[in-house]
Structures are given as C-alpha cells and as structure tokens.
Amino acid sequence: MNKLFAGFTVLLVFGFLSGCAKKNVVYQSNGKMEDFSPIYNDYGFLSAKAKIVIEEESGKVTRGSLNLRAKKDSILWFTISPGLGMEAVRGLITQEKIQIKDRIGKEDVNLTFQEFETIYGLKLSLDLFQNILWANPPLPFDYKDRLVRVGKAFELTQVRDKVRYFSKVDVGTRKVSELVSNSLNDRGSLLASFPNFQEVNSQPFPFEVLYKLAYQLPEGGQNTIINIEWNSIDPNSGPLSFPFRF
C-alpha cells in the first residue's frame, strides 16, 4: 500500500452527496445538552461528495474529489478522483475487511481488520469509521469510561484494546468537536477536528473536517494530513449499489 492510500484508509476514509443540502448552513441546536446524549445521525442509505486535500510527509499534496456511499452498519464505499473524470482509488469497507483498488499505484489491498492492525499498527472497524466520519464519540459510552463536563463541552476518555480515545463533545451541537486517538504502544495515532457543521434534514453533519494521521509503514513512521469539505450530503438516498472488483 502506498503512503497516500495508507493515510486515506486509516481514517476512512470517510463521508457523502446528493440534492438534500443545496447550501451549507451552520447547524444550530434547538437546545443545549444538559446530560451526556450525543446525536447519532439517522440514515439507512447515504450518499455524499466532498473536496479532499491530502498532504504527505514528503511534501506531496493531492487534491481531488471524494464520492461516498453507505449502508449504515454494513458498508462504506468510496472513490477518489484527482480530476478530469479519472478514478484513482475505489474502496469497500465492511464489517469484516478493507478492500481497495489502486488504479494508479497498482498496490491493491485486501485485508481483514486484524491483518491491517498487524501491518500498520492501527485498530480499525466499520463502526469506528462511521463514527469518525460523522463526528460521533468513537465508541459506545461505558461505565468504565471517564466523563467530565468542562465549560461548553463534555470530555470523554475511553480505553479499549490498547487504544486510548479522547473526545470533546460540544453541548450545543451534541457532536464531537475534537478527537485524539493513540495506540498505547505508540504505533499509530489519529487527531480529528470538526470546526463546524451543516444542517441536513434537521440533523447536524460535519461541513469541514481535518484529520492528522501517524502510522507505520515498512520504511518507518509516516504522517498524513487530510482536509475534507463536504459539498452535499443525502441521508435518504434509497437503495444504493456498491460496485467493486479487483
């Protein structure tokens, strides 16, 4: 897997489009969250498009468009196109594995999540990808977690399977505004920032997102920065197809 795609997959690699959001509107909650009750977006099938900029440690910058389709709790499907209608990458993420067709580098990927963790030092899952995409707490809240109210945010610390997750959940939007995740063996880390949101079907979805990734490759540690700006999101897409083959 090349550096560009390794960084992109780590997050998920990601989010969605159609005609529901004709303009970007900053999300305004009708009330403040008095108790810890974050919003999890409601959808069956979802499609979306975004502008994406990927900055690699080498200084290389890749700009393009991201298309994503999703069936909640089942499938994330995406393509990345650098322009002129050319598709560079197509990917499929399910509950079991990550599959990627790299049309430029020709370095295809077909790994279970356990195999991915062994190679790249990052523990991933479909649920985690969904939550990181839509600014949800990364894991369900549990009595073992540490939760405190600090000003206008809840601060949530969770440790699972040798990975620590620290989330700030805004009491107004009831969404994660910042997320920091790192493996306890220091093999990988993720920082995500959600500075603003847009309203789609009376639900808050991220508008601009910044991801900073640190991960391991055979040649050593790598860092990647990914900026995403969602053009539009349709959480009522109806049944979608997810074409993929090597």
Secondary structure as UniProt FT lines:
FT   HELIX           3..12
FT   STRAND          45..56
FT   TURN            57..58
FT   STRAND          61..71
FT   TURN            72..74
FT   STRAND          75..81
FT   TURN            84..85
FT   STRAND          89..94
FT   STRAND          97..102
FT   TURN            103..105
FT   STRAND          109..112
FT   HELIX           113..120
FT   HELIX           126..133
FT   TURN            134..135
FT   TURN            143..144
FT   STRAND          146..150
FT   TURN            151..152
FT   STRAND          153..160
FT   TURN            161..162
FT   STRAND          163..170
FT   TURN            171..173
FT   STRAND          176..183
FT   TURN            184..185
FT   STRAND          189..200
FT   TURN            201..202
FT   STRAND          203..217
FT   TURN            218..219
FT   STRAND          220..234
//
